[in-house]
Amino acid sequence: MKGCSIVFCVITCLFLSFGQGYAQIDNLTNMSAEWVRMCNRNAATDAADIVVFNPAGLVSLSDGLHLNLSNQVLFRKPSHSFTDPLGTGRLSYEQDSPDWVVPNLYASYKTGPWSLFGGIYIPGSAGSLDYPDGSFTTRVLGAGLLTDPESMFTGFYTGLANEKLKGSSLYLATSLGAAFKVSDALSVAAGFRNLSVTNSIEGGLTLTGGVLGPEDTPNVPLKVDVEQEDNGWGYVLGIQIRPTEQLNLALHYESPIKLDLKTDIKGGDNISEAVGLYTDGERNRRDFPAMVGMGVSYRFTPEFRGELDANYWFQKAADWGKASDGRDISNLAGDCWSVGAAGAYQVSPDLEVSAGLLYTLFRWDDIDAYFLESAGAIEIQYSDDLSMGVGVGYKVLPGLKLNCGVNYTLWEDESIDTPIGKVDMENSTWILALGLDYSL
């Protein structure tokens, strides 16, 4: 079985080894129900969710306590197709289940020129992977075991069954800080945040069709079950300039956070330790990149305001480990930026309607290499995309506002060159968000 172990290790390292660069999305901006219905919040001053979008603007809220709580439900539909390396024709796979719980909680207490703030939110995540019938990763792995000349299984097994790939990626941030109103036209903010990371992946398949019969060549179930965790610290800075009552300008900066993910092999894993694929306690770098967000808000009339946003993520400066050819994985990805616009109209004292757009561009240096070096990237499928949001904010009680938003994101189709040929990918996501903003 030595030859089999070598082949399994090599193939799995290429297509399941998230220790070399997990398919993490580091540039999420959908961090409140207000954002879902507007796509732009970097210069907002109307709710406590600006803890994460415009912390210096918290001094623009009324004196007292402000709370913001919301949840999003994500109906993601990434799919991919490719020619089966086993010769059965074209194969297609699609994400199976939604993400039901994507929460956030923000709080701010303002007194005089000061505002203290805190938040719990998700600034980055790949969400969940759920491919109950397998995917590109499992198919390539299985095909290698059945056909590679050095595999001990070649010639003894002819089929695959029970292919599946399931995983999750959660980046949970906790922040604390303070904002100060220097003058009517200027305010500043500073704080720190802790980022707790948990990535997990389970992959499995069964080799079937033993040519010597079930006794001499029984089915061979194989499973990888690994989790990686770490947490790190960073800081946040913000500034707001308000030249007039109608015009507001804001900028915030989030520092990079060093992450050195620690590997934990679970008890159900029956192959990783045997072939040295993963080692308990091993650490792999996957830093969270720095970003800067800028916004402009202008009130054209007492009822109508418009907002513009721009964000930039310094991904190339982060340490994401090395690719198999020695290049930095973060350089393969390149930096990322987004721009957007939104409008909000106060229909009545209690009802606001809003809509917005946000376009995100990935500045790939080598998209093919990045997707192959980042486990789950093909299954998640992210690229240049356009988000469109609509929704309402309704004051149900004095001091209590209900936010409802619907958002649709469409990713540009991609075709990735892989060792087995091109893989064609598509993706779209619906977001439904419901939140409460409370002022006391």
N, C-alpha and C positions, 0 to 999 in steps of 0.2 A: 504493500500500500504506500510505499515511500513516494513513488512517482505520482500517485494520485494526490498525495498531500502537497507536493510541490506545485502541481497544476492548480489545485484548489486555492492555495495561498496566493499564487501570482494573479489569478483571475479575480479573486475576491479583493485583493489589494487594489486592483485597478478600478473596480466598479462598486465596492462597498466600503472602502476604507475612508470614512469621513474624518479619521484622524489626520489625513493629509489635506483636508479642506472641505468642511461640511457645507452643504448647500444652504447656507444661512442668508436670509434677506436682511441686509443691514440698513435699509433706507425706508423704513415704514414711516408714514405720516398720518395714517388713520388711527389717531389715538384719542378720539372722543366722538360722541354723537354729533356735536356741532360740526366737526370736520367732515363727517360723512355727508352732511347735507350742504356743505360749502366748498370742501377741498382746499380751503385757504383760511388760515387762522393766525399767521405770523404777526399781524398788526392789530388783532382783535383786542377789545377792552371790555367785553360785555359779559364774561362768564369765567368761572374758576378754572376751566380747562386750559386757560392761557398760562397756567403753571408750567406747561411743557412747550407752549408755542411762543409766548411773549411774557416771560416772568417779570420784566420791568414794568409791564402794563398793569400789573396787579394793584398798583397804587391808584389806578383810575377807578377801581371799584369803590362802592360805598363803605363806610366804616362798619366793622362787624365781621361775622363769620360767613364764609362762602364755601359751599360744598358742591362738588360735581361728580356724579356717578353715572356710568353708562355701560352698556354691553353691546357687542356687535356679533352678529351671526354671519359667517362667511360661507357662501356656496361657491366653492372653487371648482373649476372644471378643466384642469390641465390634462392634456392628452398627448400621446405620441404614437407614431407608427413607423415600422421598419420592415425590411425583408428578413424573414426568419432564417438565421444561419443554419438551421436544420433542414431547410428546403421545403417547408410546408406552405410557403407563400407569404403574403402580407399579413402582419400582425398589428393590432391596434389595442391600446390600453388607455384607460381613463380613471382619474381619481374617483373614489367611490363615495366618501362621506363628507359632510360639511364640518366646519368648526363652529360648535354651538356656543362656546363661551370665550369671548375676547373682551375682558373687562378693563375698566380704568376707574381710579378714584383720585380726585384732586381736592385739596383743601387750602384755604387762605384766610388769614385773619388780619384785617387792616385796622390800624389805629393811627390817626394823624398822618404823618408822612411815611410811616413804616407799614410794611406788609410782610408777615411771615407766611411761608408756604411749604407745602409738601405734596407728594404724589406717589401713586403706585400705578404703573402702566407698562405697556409692552412696546418698546422702541424698535425691536427687531425680532423676526421669527420667520421660520419657514412653515409655520403652522403644522398640520399633520399630513403624513403620507399614508394612504390607504389604497393599496392595490391588491385586493384579495385573490386575484387570478394571475398575479405576477406582473412583470414589467420588463423593460429593456435590461435592467440590471440582472434580474433572475434568469432571463432567457440566455443572455450571453454567458453567464456563469455556468448554467447547465449545459449549453452547447459545447463549451470548452471541455467539460468533464467527459462528455460522450464522444468527442471527436479528436481531441488533442493526441498526437502520436505517443506522448510520454505519459498519458493518463492510464492508470491501471484499469479504469472502467471502459476504455475504448474497446469495442468489439464484444463486450460482455453485457452492456445495457444499451437499449435502443430508444427509450422514451423518458419524458419528464412528466411529473404530476405534482400537485399540491404546491405550485409556485405561489409565493406571496411576498409582499414587501410592505412593511408597516413601520412608521417612525413618527417622531415628533421633534419639534425644536421650539424651545421657549426661552425667551430673554425677558426677564422680569426686572424692571428698574424701580428703585425706591429713592426719592429725592427729598431734600430739605434745603431751605434757603431763606433769604430775605431780600426784599426790594425797598428802595428808598427814593422818595420824591425830593430831588435836589431843588427844583423850581417848578413853576407851572409848565414849563416847556421841556424839562429834562428829568428823567428818572433812570435809575440803574438797579441791577439785581445781581446777586451772586449766590451760588449754592453748590452742593455736592450731590452725587448720586452713587448708589451701589447697584451693580448689575449682576444678577444671579442667573446662571445659564445651566440649562439641562437639555442635552441632545440625546436622543435614543433612536436606535434602529434595530429592527428584527427582519431578517431575511431567511427564507427557507425554500427548499424544493426537495423532491424525492426522485431518485433515479429508479426507473421501472423498466419492464420488458427484459428481464434477465434471460439471456439466451440458453443458459444451462438449467433453467427451471427454478421454481421458487425455493427449493432447498439449497442448491449450490450457489445461486445468484439471487438472494432475496432482495426486495426493495431496500434502497438505502436512503433514509431520511437525513437531511443535513440542515443545520440551523445555526445562524449567527444571531446573537442577542447581546448587544453592547450598549452601555450608557456612558456619556461623558458629562462632567460637571465642573464648574468653577464659578468664582465671583470676583469682581474687580471694582475699583473705585475711579471716579472721574469728577470733574467739576463743570459747572454751568455758569455762564456770564450773559448778562442781557443789558440792553440800553434802549430807551424809548425817547424820541424827540417829537414834540407836539408843537409845531410852529404856530398853528392856529387851531381854533375849536373844530374846524372841519377836517384838517389834515393830521394824520398820525403816521410816524415812521418808526420802525422797530427792527432790532437785530438781536439775535441770540447765538451763542457759540457753545457747543458741547465738546468737551475734550475727548481724546481717544481713551479707551479703557483696555488695559492689558488683561488678556485672558489666556490661561494656560490650562486647557481642559484635561481633567484627570479621567482615565479610562477605568470602567468597572465592567467586568465580564460577568454576566448573569448566569445563574445555575442551569438554565435551559439551553445554553450554548454548548453544542457538542463537538465543535470543530476548532474554534479560535485558539484555545490554549494548546490543543494537540499539535497544531502546525506552526505555532508562534505568530499567528496573525495579529493578535492583540495581547498585551501584557497588563495584568492588573496593576494599577498605580502609574502606568505610563502617562506622560503629559505631552500635549500637542498645542502649539500656539494658534489662537484664532481671535485676534484682537478685534474689539468693536471700534470702528473708525470715527474720527472726529467729523463734525458737521457744523455748518453755519446756515442759519435761516434768516431771511430778510423779508420784510413785509411793508406794504403801504396801504393805508385805509383812508378813504376820502368820503365825507358825507355831502352828497350833492344837494339833497333836500332834507328836511327834518325826518322824512319817511324812508329815504333811499340812501344806501351807502354802497360803495364798491371797494373791493380789496384785490391786491396783487401780491403774489408770493413768489419767492425764489429760494431754493435750497441747494446746497452743495455738500457732498460726502467725499471726504479725502481717503478713499479706499486704498489707493496705492501706497499711502504712508503707513498703513496697518501691516502688522506681521501676521500672515495667514499660512506660514510654512512654505516649504519648497515643493515644486512640481517634480515629477519623475525625471525631467531633463535638467533639473537644477535651477530653473527660473522661479522667481517669487510668484506664488499663486495670486496675490493681490495685484501684481502687475498685469497678470493675464486678464483680470477683471477690469482694471482701469478705474477711474473715478466715476461718479454718478451725479447728475443734477436734475432738478425739476423746476418748472415754472407753471404758474396758474393764475386764474382770475375768478372772481366771484361777485355776486350781487345779492343784497338782502333788502327786502321791502317790508316796512311796518304797515300792514293792512289795517290794523286797529291797535289800540293800546295793549291788547292782549295777544295778538297774532302777528308773527313774522314769517314770511316765506322767503326761501333762499335757493340759489342754484350756483354751481361752480364747476370749473374744469381744472385739471392738473395734468400736465404732460411730463413724463419722466424719461430721461435718456441715459442709457448705459454706454460709457465710452470704452467698449471692449478693446483690449489690445490683441487678444487671441481667444475668441469666444469658444472655438472648438476645444482648445486645450483646457480652458477653464471648466467647461461642462464635464469633460472626462476626468479631471482631477478632483471634482467636487461631488461626492456621493449624493445621489438623490436630485441633482440639479436637473437632469432630463425629466425626472418624474414631477418636479415642482414647476419647471419651465417659467422663468421670468426673463423679460427683455424690455425694450422700449414699450411704454404703455400710456394709455390715456384713461384717466378717471373722470367720471361725470357724476355729480351728486345733486340731489334735490331734497327738499324737506321743509319742515315747519318747526318753529318754536312757539309754544302756546303757554301763556301764564294761566295755570289752573287755579292757583291761589295766590294771594299776596306773598311775594318772596319765593314762590315755587314755580319753576318753568319746566315744561315737558318738551324734550327735543326728540323728533322723529326724523330719520333720514334714510334714504335709499341711494345706493351708489353702485355704479357699474364700471368695471375696469376691463379694458380690452388690450391684451398684449399682442405685439407684433409677432406673426408667425416666424419661426426659426427652423433652419435645416442644419443639423450638426454632422460633420464628418467624423465617423468613428471607425474602429478597426473592422467592423462588419458592414460598413456602408453608411449611407445617410440615414439619419433619424429626423423625421419631420415632427415638429411640435406646435401645438396650439394651446391657448389658455384664455380664460375669461373668468371673472368673478363678480358675483352679486353680493353686496353687503346690506344687511338690514340692521339699523341701529336704533336703540331706544335709551334715552337718558334723562336724568333729572338734574337741574341746577337750582340750588337752594341758597338763599341769602337771609341772614338773621341779623 
